[in-house]
């Protein structure tokens, strides 16, 4: 294995500049979730040119590339997400987004480039591999439905014995990676609430039912669910992201719409929260003579790593960057990732790729208009992904 890794790392060194160029090209031309048309076309051309078997789909823009060494053997799966976000980029780099209002503000361009480079490197040593490798380029990670469900439906995990993925992380330095045993990331659900009252003149509130006042009471009550109804040893977040209602200063509002998200790291807590929310909404609405609609959407589950797969990943990372740069993250964070759906079905591990370089300004958090990835992190990601795949065989 050591000899094979040495050969792989040499190949990765030789293609690194191409991978960096690809990352910057993807960054210049971002595409929103479920609209990754040109991204997928570019990946398809590059992967087919390298000799991999590529499958695309008629109902989404995901792509699967396969490296077959023996049809009787299982696959090691490696996954990257390819979609961007509706954010206007504020960076002044030469490769800044050329698409108004859209940018790769979460590092998916880096994930895609790393996986593409890993595929190219493994393809060149396929005669020495003990298992097949499946490269999953997933669309629509950033939306509630999550593209992982589509990829699973279309066979991405068929005959897969282990799966691995990574995510750019500006809270670790370039040259470091973070691993986590057990739950690493929270589930990510969404909800929509509508409050219905009765309009009246603003000077005669007794003749109406004030949907804004009912909403204010509901917001207060919903925020007390976490602090007073959930065990503080089980983290949870209920956040309201939008509130829309009212038409004029002198009219009692009759309709308010609220949207938000719920994050948990415990399965039982996750499934108890919708009922708690419903109880609050029902009691407040009834007491104020209002009515309501409540829709709760279960999104991606917790990202729960398999301990044996984390051991494997950790060993691979330490062989590449050393023990001192392989960081135990210890605590989960409340961000969500639909990689969790893969881990419900197949053992695997998700890890953080450090991308923070203060000299390059790449320590800004994800989903920020100034987010960027240090391109020096890509080679680290490729080597660890390749070494992990080999070790998993």
GIVENTA-V844190 format. One record per pair of residues at least 12 apart in sequence whose C-alpha atoms are under 6 Angstrom apart, sorted by the first residue. I is the first residue (numbers start at 1). J is the second residue. Records with the same first field share a line. If there is no record, write none. Layout:
# GIVENTA-V844190
I: J + J
This chain:
# GIVENTA-V844190
11: 121
19: 113 + 117
23: 109 + 110 + 113
24: 95
26: 109
27: 97 + 104 + 109
28: 95 + 96 + 97 + 98
30: 84 + 103
31: 83 + 84
32: 83 + 84 + 85
33: 83 + 140
34: 140
36: 61
52: 66 + 67
53: 65 + 66
62: 137 + 138 + 139
63: 137
64: 135 + 136
65: 134 + 135
66: 133 + 134
67: 132 + 133
68: 132
69: 132
73: 131
74: 159 + 160
75: 131 + 132 + 133 + 160
76: 133 + 160 + 162
77: 133 + 134 + 135 + 163
78: 135 + 163 + 164 + 165
79: 135 + 136 + 137 + 165
80: 111 + 112 + 137
81: 108 + 137 + 138 + 139
82: 108 + 139
83: 139 + 140
84: 103 + 104
85: 102 + 103
86: 101 + 102
87: 101 + 102 + 103
88: 101 + 102
89: 103 + 369
90: 369 + 370
91: 370
105: 366 + 367 + 371
106: 366 + 367
107: 168
114: 378 + 382
118: 382 + 386
130: 393
131: 393
144: 299
162: 347 + 348
163: 348
164: 348 + 349 + 350
165: 350
166: 350 + 351 + 352
167: 352 + 353
168: 352 + 353
169: 352 + 353 + 354 + 355
170: 354 + 355 + 356 + 363
172: 354 + 356
173: 354 + 355 + 356
174: 354 + 355 + 356 + 377
176: 325 + 326 + 354
177: 326 + 352 + 353 + 354
178: 327 + 328 + 329 + 351 + 352
179: 328 + 329 + 351
180: 328 + 329 + 330
181: 305 + 307
182: 304 + 305
183: 303 + 304
184: 303 + 304 + 332
185: 302 + 303 + 332 + 333 + 334 + 335 + 336
186: 263 + 264 + 265 + 302 + 334 + 335 + 336
187: 263 + 264 + 300 + 301 + 302 + 336
188: 263 + 299 + 300 + 336
189: 261 + 262 + 297 + 298 + 299
190: 260 + 261 + 297
191: 259 + 260 + 295 + 296 + 297
192: 258 + 259 + 294 + 295
193: 257 + 258 + 293 + 294
194: 256 + 257 + 292 + 293
195: 211 + 255 + 256 + 292
196: 211 + 254 + 255 + 290 + 291 + 292
197: 209 + 210 + 211 + 254 + 290
198: 254
199: 252 + 253 + 254
200: 251 + 252
201: 251
202: 250 + 251 + 252
210: 252 + 253
211: 253 + 254 + 255
236: 263 + 264
237: 262 + 263
238: 261 + 262
239: 260 + 261
240: 259 + 260
241: 259 + 260
242: 258 + 259
243: 257 + 258
244: 256 + 257
300: 338
301: 340
302: 340
303: 340
305: 349
306: 347 + 348
309: 348 + 349
310: 349
313: 388
316: 387 + 388
317: 384
355: 373 + 374 + 377
362: 374
